[in-house]
Every structure is written in structure tokens, then in C-alpha cells.
Amino acid sequence: MLSTGKALFPKKSLRYLCVGHKAVKFRPLSSSSNTNGDDKDSSQRTDDVILQETPSRSKNHQSPKSVLKDPKDDLFFLEKGIKKSNELTSSFTNYMYKFNKLPPNYGSNQFLTIDGGLQKELIGILNNFEAPVRYAFGYGSGVFQQSGYGLEDKKPQIDLIFGVTHPIHFHSLNMRQNPDHYSSMRYFGSHFVSKFEDLGSGIYFNPYAKINGHDVKYGIVSMEILLKDLATWNTFYLAGRLQKPVKILKNNLTVQYWNQLNLRASATLAKHLTMSKNNGVFDETKFYEEIAGLSYLGDVRYMLGGENPNKVKNIVSKNLSNFKKYYEPIYKDVVQNDSTYLPKGYTPENALAKLQKKIFLNSGIQTIKGIFTAGLTKSIQYAWAKKLKSLKN
């Protein structure tokens, strides 16, 4: 059956439309043809179109409306198939774009399991805060055991990081609920504390906070700073932390997306370093040690002996199974299939020098900040605890 109507699209174009359950194709009429005998105005023929019925398709067939999608729409492609194009992924830098969903299993490797009792304790600590938290994770020897620390050792401090939308608001509420968590800086108010937080790596730590019977060190960072670091390695402070196994306590899809690329980037660089240092021979354990060591490149505390000199090997040897789970799909993509990814401006050749400079600067600022944010007493306590750990081996 044929019928005519006014052209809805530019001349010489081809478009599809869903009519009922059938796909209908629009084709412009040629100026020399007249398929309708009642057409009196030949000047309008070029504006007329023929509706051609095409055979109905199975229910599983892709809807023709997808043809109307703009093929240059980066966000469309990112949400429909993030892994399909390395080039497109690398050029997408809108780290504040809010993802409502991700492809099935994308980033599922980030959700590690820990002892059920400990997980319950960590969730309890998080729920103790009345101020809103968008993203939260636990890390370090208080969450993942490291070799070099025996059963006779004192229970380690639990390390947590909270991503929040508005740091000023968080600090304002938290100072009222937990004033003893803060140093004397709380007397300057939440606005001043938030501005001080922005210095260096953009994170504010409260160490040795007593919560539910645990010693807790928790850091507050804005979601924008967290996402920017994951996407661009701006300071590498948080990106480097998240390259090692962490326990996610509260998830955020945008962080999940960018951290997956962060892990992929660390794997790309670690593979290059492993092969370069071993005459082209790949070693899986060395590969994970290179990943764990990236965040300590140029670290002031590491250089001054404030960290266990064997810390990188200790982290990997005790948590090798967690590293494998954390990097499982990425290991296949990067190591086995030679896929690569690095943030813009980074190459395997220039990455080390750039990271060393960033880490040296920001770790130095963070160390100085710690004296003010923790207070003198807690700073000495924290530094002494770190020194004792460094002397164990």
C-alpha cells in the first residue's frame, strides 16, 4: 500500500519511522515522477514522499528508532558500549557526568569481599556519621592485612575516605556531632576547614577518632576532586590509593566508571615497567608490585623513612589474591590482549617523571597539613606509629 504526505526530512535523505509494529521508510520523490494522479501542483512533488511498508521484524530485532541517534554523541556510546573504543574513551573527559547505569558487570571487580564481622563493623562506623556521604571506602592494614604485622601487634587504626558533595556542609554537621574528632582548627569554622582541605591533594584527615570502640582515621574529600584525580591523575593521591585493593562501603556509579579506567591505566603503566625491568619477560607478582609502588614514587614520607621500606612487597604478598580479583578483567584486557589506556598527557615513557613530581609536591603538602588537621599530640602519635612500623623489618 502506498500513500503520500509532506516531507518531514531534508531532500535526498533516508529516514525510518515506526508505524504500529512496522518499520516505514521515507524516500523522496524524483521531480520527474508523479505517482499520484490527483496531484495538481507539480511544484510540490519534490516535497512529497512515499511511505513504503517494509516487512515486519521479529520482536528481538533492534528498534529502528536507534537509527535516529546521533552517532557522534560520546555519552550515548559510552553508556551503550564503554569498552568498544579506546580512542573514544580516552577523549571523554567529562568526569562530572552523572551515570545512571553502567553496562552489566562493568567495574564489578571493584567490589571485594572481606570478613563478614569486619564489614559489619565498618558499615557501623560509616552509619555513625550524620553528615551525608556519597562514596566511602576502607583501605590499609586495618581492612586488608599486610605481612610483617603479627597477632601480638596492637590492632591497627582503620583507614576510611569519604567522598562528599559539599565539604563545608559536611564539616559543619560533623563538627556539631563529633567536635572531638577535630583539632583546634574547628574554632575557625567549617568554611575555613573546607578551604584548608583544598590545599594540595584536596583531602582533610581526622586521625585517631574513637568510633564504636575503634581508632579510625577518616579523610573527607569533595566528589569533584576525587573524580578529577581518577580521570586525569591531577594529584595522584586518591587515584594511587584506589589502585590498590579497597573495600567499598558506599558506591557511586560515576566513581565506579572512572576508577575502572584508573585501574586500567595503572595496569598499562605497570605492564610497561615490568617488561622494561625484566628484559621483556613478564612476571605477574612484579606486575602487582609495580602497581602498588606507583603511589609511593617521590612520596616524602617514604623518602624520609616514615614508611616501612618493604611496604610495597608486604602489601602485595599478603593480598595477592585480592589484587588478582581487583584487576581480573583488566589483567585480561591489558596484559593478555595488549589493550592500553592512560589519561590524557601521559605516555609509558613520561608517566614516571610526571608522577614523581606530583607525588613529591602533594605528599609534602599533605604531611604539613596533617600537623594542623590532627593537632600536635595526634601528629606525634601518628608519626611514632608509622616509625615503629617502618622499624619492624
Secondary structure as UniProt FT lines:
FT   STRAND          4..6
FT   TURN            11..12
FT   STRAND          15..19
FT   TURN            20..21
FT   STRAND          22..28
FT   TURN            31..32
FT   TURN            37..38
FT   HELIX           42..47
FT   STRAND          48..53
FT   TURN            59..60
FT   HELIX           64..68
FT   TURN            71..72
FT   HELIX           74..80
FT   HELIX           82..84
FT   HELIX           86..91
FT   TURN            95..96
FT   TURN            104..107
FT   HELIX           108..110
FT   HELIX           116..127
FT   STRAND          135..139
FT   TURN            141..143
FT   TURN            147..148
FT   TURN            151..152
FT   STRAND          158..164
FT   HELIX           167..177
FT   HELIX           179..181
FT   HELIX           184..188
FT   HELIX           190..197
FT   TURN            200..201
FT   STRAND          203..211
FT   TURN            212..213
FT   STRAND          214..222
FT   HELIX           223..232
FT   HELIX           237..241
FT   TURN            242..243
FT   STRAND          247..250
FT   HELIX           253..277
FT   TURN            278..280
FT   HELIX           284..294
FT   TURN            295..298
FT   HELIX           300..303
FT   TURN            304..305
FT   TURN            309..310
FT   HELIX           311..318
FT   HELIX           320..326
FT   HELIX           328..330
FT   HELIX           331..336
FT   TURN            344..345
FT   TURN            348..350
FT   HELIX           351..374
FT   HELIX           376..392
//
